[in-house]
Amino acid sequence: MHTHDEDRPAEPAGIEITELIPILSNAESSRVDAAGTRPRDTGPLDADPLDIGARWVGEIQAGDRFADTVLLREPHHHTRARLLVRDGTAVRGFIDVGVESGTVLGREVTREAARLPAAPPAPAAAAAPPVSVVVCTRDRTRELTRVVDSLLAMDYPEFEVVIVDNAASSLDTWRYVDAHHDPRLRVVNASVPGLAAARNRGLEEARHGVVAFTDDDVIVDRHWLRCLSRPFADPAVGCVTGLVPAAQLHTTAQVVFEQRVGWSSSISRRTYAIADGGVHGALFPFRVADYGTGANFAVRRATAFELGGFDEALGAGSPTKGGEDIDWFVRTLVGGYTLVFEPDAITWHQHRTDDGALLSQAHGYGLGLGAWLTKVAMDRQLAPLAWSRSGSALRHLVVSVGARSRPVGTAATGPVQVHRTVAGAGREEITGLMAGPRALLTARAQGRKAAPFRSFAALPPIVAAVGSPGSTSSSQ
């Protein structure tokens, strides 16, 4: 239902948009308990008037025409909406508009979208290489269902989805895949617990020369693979990362997490190469927050084997709880390959909805960062590079931790104080950071290797690979 002002002519028929649909419906979302494993019914949202950053999250096209009053499906308690604006597949930016009685004003949406800069020219069209998508999971079939549905709905000519069942306690994932009856979908087992070990298993099983990774707590955009694979037309590119916005901003925990990670804070296309270090600041290549996150990236399979695979001492499920993605990005650059951040390649992330899960996650991120910094300090190749940047690194660490401990909200909402969730997440991250060195040593004592593929005599065969432009061979 929509209305028009009496003195305003009605929009021409056939171009009105009367309802916007959220990226993630509350009916689809699932809470995770403090242990971070057991899904349960969400029940009523734990709305809080102090959830200053809460937003209804959706997406629009820049050329869309709106009725004066636009309904939001499942508006709940929101008084603001965050909308991603795109021109086709190109990202222009985010806008923030008011919500009243479950509706937004079409003219406000149009006005705010018009203020965004034009999308930069898209890279030249390239052949779409076949891609293997790897999703690692453990005892999270409910979440897995959501990401698999979005993967199989993608607009891409040839891809497979490899589900890596990582040290699971049941056969639920296997039963789910078997019941799906889709030839693009298969499941493999990884007995060693840990995200890095699971990703290495996915690399071994991949049938194509480009391997994309995402997590079981995301929804991928329909054009994700088309945009993520595009930069591989350049043979120098070894890794491509993409944009990871929040799929939901209902609760304090979700708002705080979005503030802390900043995965969608920049929408500019960027290219990184070790030879261009001077243009990326004094901390390069260790300014890891700029590169992206493990929820959205792709690699050349041959490059991954050349670099030795993911460090099995890092990542969720290992003693260090994280750090395998930032380690990979830096190793790609130091290994002489180009890394591209492609904002048009989007995966929407389901942030944890409750404080307990958020605090556990913050501790894990700090632990992983501390473990990775310890690894860098002990690495013969990376340590000299890192020590030469130690002053910049210390300043960056202090500033970034301080920024993540700022209040949630603005002066317009009244007195602003550091929310208990913000303070708690900051403490957990710092305690995790300090425990990182011991966690890394524990992982190494378990026999977890830094470059497990270095011992392989040859790269396992695949069906197809991406070589130089114009190549049609399956060489690796």
Backbone hydrogen bonds, N-H to C=O, Kabsch-Sander energy under -0.5 kcal/mol:
donor,donor_aa,acceptor,acceptor_aa,energy
8,R,5,D,-1.7
15,I,12,P,-1.2
18,T,16,E,-0.5
20,L,71,L,-2.6
23,I,57,V,-1.7
24,L,247,A,-0.8
28,E,25,S,-1.1
29,S,25,S,-1.3
31,R,40,R,-1.3
33,D,38,R,-1.2
36,G,33,D,-2.4
40,R,31,R,-1.1
47,A,45,L,-2.3
51,D,48,D,-3.0
52,I,50,L,-2.9
54,A,51,D,-1.9
55,R,249,L,-2.3
56,W,80,R,-2.0
58,G,82,R,-2.2
60,I,84,L,-3.0
62,A,86,R,-3.3
64,D,61,Q,-1.8
65,R,15,I,-0.6
67,A,17,I,-1.0
69,T,3,T,-0.6
70,V,68,D,-0.5
70,V,104,V,-3.0
71,L,18,T,-2.4
71,L,69,T,-0.5
72,L,102,G,-2.4
73,R,20,L,-2.6
73,R,71,L,-0.5
78,H,75,P,-1.8
81,A,97,V,-2.7
82,R,56,W,-3.3
83,L,81,A,-0.5
83,L,95,I,-2.4
84,L,58,G,-2.3
85,V,93,G,-3.3
86,R,60,I,-1.8
87,D,90,A,-2.7
88,G,86,R,-0.7
89,T,87,D,-0.5
90,A,87,D,-2.1
92,R,85,V,-2.8
93,G,85,V,-1.4
95,I,83,L,-2.4
97,V,81,A,-2.2
99,V,79,T,-2.5
100,E,103,T,-2.6
103,T,100,E,-1.3
104,V,70,V,-2.4
106,G,68,D,-2.7
106,G,104,V,-0.5
109,V,105,L,-2.0
110,T,106,G,-2.5
111,R,107,R,-2.2
112,E,108,E,-2.7
113,A,109,V,-2.5
114,A,110,T,-1.8
115,R,111,R,-0.9
115,R,112,E,-0.6
116,L,113,A,-1.2
131,V,158,E,-1.6
132,S,210,V,-2.5
133,V,131,V,-0.6
133,V,160,E,-3.0
134,V,132,S,-0.5
134,V,212,A,-3.4
135,V,133,V,-0.5
135,V,162,V,-2.4
136,C,214,T,-0.7
137,T,164,V,-2.5
144,L,140,R,-2.4
145,T,141,T,-2.1
146,R,142,R,-0.9
146,R,143,E,-0.5
147,V,143,E,-1.6
148,V,144,L,-2.6
149,D,145,T,-2.1
150,S,146,R,-1.6
151,L,147,V,-2.2
152,L,148,V,-2.7
153,A,149,D,-0.7
154,M,151,L,-1.7
155,D,222,R,-2.9
156,Y,154,M,-1.2
160,E,131,V,-1.9
161,V,184,R,-3.5
162,V,133,V,-3.6
162,V,160,E,-0.5
163,I,161,V,-0.7
163,I,186,R,-3.0
164,V,135,V,-2.7
164,V,162,V,-0.6
165,D,163,I,-0.8
165,D,188,V,-3.0
166,N,137,T,-2.9
166,N,164,V,-0.9
167,A,165,D,-0.9
167,A,190,A,-2.2
175,R,171,L,-2.4
176,Y,172,D,-2.4
177,V,173,T,-2.4
178,D,174,W,-2.7
179,A,175,R,-1.9
180,H,176,Y,-0.7
180,H,177,V,-1.0
181,H,177,V,-0.8
185,L,182,D,-2.0
186,R,161,V,-2.3
188,V,163,I,-2.7
190,A,165,D,-2.4
195,L,316,A,-3.1
196,A,314,L,-0.8
198,A,194,G,-2.0
199,R,195,L,-2.6
200,N,196,A,-2.3
201,R,197,A,-1.8
202,G,198,A,-2.0
203,L,199,R,-2.2
204,E,200,N,-2.1
205,E,201,R,-1.9
206,A,202,G,-1.4
210,V,130,P,-0.8
211,V,299,V,-2.8
212,A,132,S,-2.7
213,F,297,F,-3.7
214,T,134,V,-1.8
215,D,295,A,-0.5
216,D,136,C,-0.5
218,V,215,D,-0.7
219,I,348,W,-2.3
221,D,346,I,-2.4
224,W,221,D,-1.8
227,C,223,H,-2.1
228,L,224,W,-2.8
229,S,225,L,-2.4
230,R,226,R,-0.6
232,F,229,S,-1.5
233,A,230,R,-1.6
234,D,231,P,-1.9
237,V,234,D,-1.8
238,G,338,T,-2.5
239,C,338,T,-1.4
240,V,298,A,-2.3
241,T,340,V,-2.8
242,G,296,N,-1.7
243,L,342,E,-0.6
243,L,345,A,-1.8
244,V,263,W,-1.0
247,A,349,H,-3.1
248,Q,349,H,-0.6
249,L,55,R,-0.8
255,V,251,T,-2.3
256,V,252,T,-2.9
257,F,253,A,-2.2
258,E,254,Q,-2.3
259,Q,255,V,-2.1
260,R,256,V,-2.2
261,V,257,F,-2.5
262,G,258,E,-1.7
265,S,262,G,-1.4
270,R,341,F,-1.8
272,Y,339,L,-3.2
276,D,273,A,-1.9
277,G,274,I,-1.2
279,V,276,D,-1.6
280,H,277,G,-1.6
281,G,278,G,-0.7
284,F,281,G,-0.9
286,F,283,L,-2.6
288,V,286,F,-2.0
290,D,287,R,-1.6
291,Y,288,V,-1.3
292,G,288,V,-0.6
296,N,293,T,-1.7
297,F,213,F,-1.8
298,A,240,V,-2.6
299,V,211,V,-2.6
300,R,238,G,-1.4
301,R,209,G,-2.9
304,A,300,R,-2.3
305,F,301,R,-1.9
306,E,302,A,-2.2
307,L,303,T,-2.4
308,G,305,F,-0.9
309,G,304,A,-2.0
312,E,310,F,-0.6
312,E,449,K,-2.3
314,L,311,D,-1.8
315,G,322,G,-1.8
318,S,315,G,-1.9
320,T,313,A,-0.5
321,K,315,G,-0.8
321,K,318,S,-1.0
322,G,315,G,-0.5
327,D,323,G,-1.9
328,W,324,E,-1.5
329,F,325,D,-2.3
330,V,326,I,-2.0
331,R,327,D,-2.3
332,T,328,W,-2.3
333,L,329,F,-1.7
334,V,330,V,-2.8
335,G,331,R,-1.9
336,G,333,L,-1.9
337,Y,332,T,-2.2
338,T,236,A,-2.5
339,L,272,Y,-2.5
340,V,239,C,-2.1
341,F,270,R,-3.0
342,E,241,T,-3.1
342,E,340,V,-0.7
345,A,342,E,-1.6
346,I,344,D,-0.8
347,T,243,L,-2.1
348,W,219,I,-3.3
349,H,245,P,-2.9
349,H,347,T,-0.5
350,Q,217,D,-3.1
351,H,349,H,-1.0
358,L,354,D,-1.9
359,L,355,D,-2.9
360,S,356,G,-2.0
361,Q,357,A,-2.2
362,A,358,L,-2.8
363,H,359,L,-2.3
364,G,360,S,-2.1
365,Y,361,Q,-2.4
366,G,362,A,-2.3
367,L,363,H,-2.6
368,G,364,G,-2.6
369,L,365,Y,-2.4
370,G,366,G,-2.6
371,A,367,L,-2.4
372,W,368,G,-2.5
373,L,369,L,-2.6
374,T,370,G,-1.8
375,K,371,A,-2.2
376,V,372,W,-2.5
377,A,373,L,-2.2
378,M,374,T,-1.3
379,D,375,K,-0.7
379,D,376,V,-1.1
383,A,379,D,-2.7
385,L,381,Q,-0.6
386,A,382,L,-2.7
387,W,383,A,-3.1
388,S,384,P,-1.6
389,R,386,A,-1.5
390,S,387,W,-1.4
393,A,389,R,-2.6
394,L,390,S,-2.5
395,R,391,G,-2.0
396,H,392,S,-2.4
397,L,393,A,-2.5
398,V,394,L,-2.3
399,V,395,R,-2.4
400,S,396,H,-2.8
401,V,397,L,-2.4
402,G,398,V,-2.2
403,A,399,V,-2.4
404,R,400,S,-1.8
405,S,402,G,-1.0
406,R,403,A,-1.3
408,V,417,Q,-0.5
409,G,407,P,-0.6
413,T,410,T,-1.7
414,G,411,A,-1.8
417,Q,415,P,-0.5
419,H,417,Q,-0.6
423,A,419,H,-2.4
424,G,420,R,-2.6
425,A,421,T,-2.4
426,G,422,V,-2.2
427,R,423,A,-2.3
428,E,424,G,-2.4
429,E,425,A,-2.3
430,I,426,G,-2.1
431,T,427,R,-2.6
432,G,428,E,-2.3
433,L,429,E,-2.5
434,M,430,I,-2.1
435,A,431,T,-1.3
436,G,432,G,-0.7
436,G,433,L,-0.9
439,A,435,A,-1.9
440,L,436,G,-2.3
441,L,437,P,-2.0
442,T,438,R,-2.3
443,A,439,A,-2.2
444,R,440,L,-2.5
445,A,441,L,-2.2
446,Q,442,T,-1.0
446,Q,443,A,-0.5
447,G,444,R,-1.9
448,R,443,A,-1.7
453,F,308,G,-2.7
454,R,451,A,-1.8
455,S,452,P,-0.8
456,F,453,F,-1.7
463,V,207,R,-1.4
464,A,207,R,-1.7
465,A,473,S,-0.5
467,G,465,A,-0.7
471,S,468,S,-2.5
